[in-house]
Amino acid sequence: MNTPTLEDGGEGHLAQIPLSALEHYAYCPRQSGLIILEDAFADDAATVRGTLLHQRVDTPGNRGRGTVRTLHALPVWSDSYGLTGICDAVELHADGRILPVEHKSGRYRPGGPADIQAAAQAICLEEMFRRRVPEAAVYSAADRRRHKVTVDDELRTHVHQLTLTVRTMLSTSSLPPPAADSRCRRCSMATSCMPRALASTRRYQQALTDLYTLDDSQDDVP
């Protein structure tokens, strides 16, 4: 397995990027920036459901079921990528197969942000266990089933590039612009983000223009 070399973050060490930050950035760069750079986060019904779900699966420990040993709330990291985080569950199979299982309260979207987080977990486990982890899984509580994620070269490259992008955002402290699209209606951080007010929309640009436009009629006033 070829492991990419990322740029050093000072004194030969990489700035550690949380696995969750990759998922947030893949969904909305500004959301990730607000959480990492400004320590801003707000709960809504969806995030509370997610928290309650993880309380059930994130109790540290290991459990056995047949020939499968499951590790819960397992801390993972990758020194080569500069990643760190906690896996909801990691299954150790009798045949040597390692399978990270990421739990989500909402519906699963193939190729979505959850795949990025699951693949990053697989990359961390590969480095820790020195064993290939070609697959991961995302469990959706909404439909109560697992969804297979193939950790192929394309997905690994995406994780690599996204890690570099998030690290650049962290090093420059540059907050990405708001999306101001359909994602904002479902985001718990819309109030602090103010996407409609700050995005480069026609209404916003017109307001700026009106604010700094001189009224010629005022020139005649003594």
N, C-alpha and C positions, 0 to 999 in steps of 0.2 A: 504494500500500500504506500503510495507516495503522499507524504505529508507536506503541505505547503508551508513555506516560511513567511511569517508575517513580520512587519516592521516592528522594531523594538520600541517600547514605551518609556525608555529611560533606564539607564544602568543595566541594559541587557534584558530587561523584563517587560512583558506586555501588560498593558492596562487590562485588568480582568473585566470581561463583559458578561453580565448575567444572561443566562439562556433565555429568560423571559423577555429581555430587552430585544432580542432578535425577533421574537414573535410580535411584540408591540410595534417594532419598526416595520416589519413586513405588512402589518395591518394598516398602520398610520405612522409615518415618521415623526409628526409633531407630537403624537401621544407618547411615543417613546422618549422624545426630547423633554417633554414636561415632567415625566416620571424620573428620568436620570439626572437632568440638569437642574430642575427646580424642585425636586422631591414633592411633586404635586400628584395627588391621586384622590379620586372621589368615588364613593360606592353608589351603586344603584341596585335594582332588583337582580340584574344579571350577574353582577360581580359578587353580590351576597350569596347567590346560589352557587357560584363557583367556589367561594370560600367554604361554604358548608360541605360541598362535595369533597374538597381537599382535606377537610378535617377528618373525614371518614377514611381516607386512603393514605394520609401523610403521617400516620403514627409510626415512628421509627421501629424497626424490627424486621424479623424474617419469619416467613410461614411456609409450611410445606403442603403440597397437594399432589399426591401421587408421586411422580418422578420430577415434579417442578418445584423449585425453591424460589419464593418470591421475596425480594427485598423491598421494603417500603421506606420512603423518604431518604433515599440514598444520595449523599453528597457526591457530585461528580465534577470533574474538571479536565481541561486540556491545556497543557503548557504550550504546545505548539500553536494552537489557535488563540490562546488567551481567553478561554471560556470557563465559566464556573456556574454551578447551579445545583438543583436538587431534583432527582427523578421521583415522580410519584410512585412508580413501581418498576422493578426490574426483575424479569423472570430468568432464572438459571435452569436450563433444561438438562436432562441427563446426557443428551448427546453433545453437550458443550455449547449449545446455542444460547446466546444472550439476547433478550428481547426487552427493550425499554417500552413501557406503556404509559403514555401521557393521558391523563383524565381531563375531559372537558365537559362543562355543564350544558353547553349549547350544541347545536347541530354541527355535524362535520362537513367541511367543504373540501373536496379533493384538490390538492395542490395549493391549499391555503396556508395561512400563518402557522397553524398547528403542525403541519408537516415540517416546517423549518425547525421548530422547537424539538420535535421528535428526532429529526435527523441529527441535530446538534447533540442531543443526548447520546445517540448511537456513536458519534465521533468521539465524544468524551470517554465512553465505555471502552471503545477500541483501544484508546491510549492507556487506560487504566489496567485493562485485563490483557492487553497485548493479543487480542483476538478479533478477527473480523466480525463486524456486526452489520450485516447487509440489509436488515429489516428492522422496522420499529412499528409501533401500533398506537393509534389514537382511539381511546374509548369515549364515545359520545353518550352522555347520560340522557340526552334528548331522545335518541332512538335505541338506547340500551344495547349497543353492539360495538364491536371493535372494527376499526378500519385499518387495513394494512398500508404501511408506508414503505416503499422500496427506496432504500438509501443508495441510489446509483450515483454515478459520477456527476451528472447534471445537478442533482440536488446538493451534493457535497460542494460543488463549485459555488452554488447559490449561497450556501451557508458561509463559505469562505469570504465571498464578496460582501455579504451583508455584515459580517463581523468587522471587516475593514471599514465599512461605511459608518457603522455605529461607533467604532473607535475614533474615527475622524471627528464625528460630531462631539464626542466626549472631550477630545483634546482641544478642539477649537471653541467649545462652549457655544456653538452656533445652533440656535433653536430653529428647526425646520418651519416653513410657512404652513398655515392651516390648509386643510383639504377643502373644506366648505362644500361637501357633497353628501350623498346619501348616508355615508358612514357616520356623519355627525349626529344624525337623529338617534342612533343607537349607542352613542358614546356617553359614558358617565362624566366625562371631563369637558363636555361642551361648554359649560358655564365658565370655567377658568380659561379655556382655549379661545373663546369668542370667535369662532371661525367666520361667521357671516360679517362681523364687524372688521376683521383684520385681513380677510382674503382679498386678493386682487380682483374684486368683482366690479362690474360696471357701475353699480350704485355707489360703491365705496370710492371709486376713482372720480365719479361725478361730484361726490360730496367734497373731495379734496379740491377739485377744480373750482367749485363754487366758493369754497372757503377763501381761496387766494386770488379770486378774480375781482379786479377793481371795477366799481360802478362809475362809468364815465359821467353820469348825471351829477355825481357828488363834486366833480371838478368845478361846477358853476356856483357852488355854495360858498359865500364869502367866509 
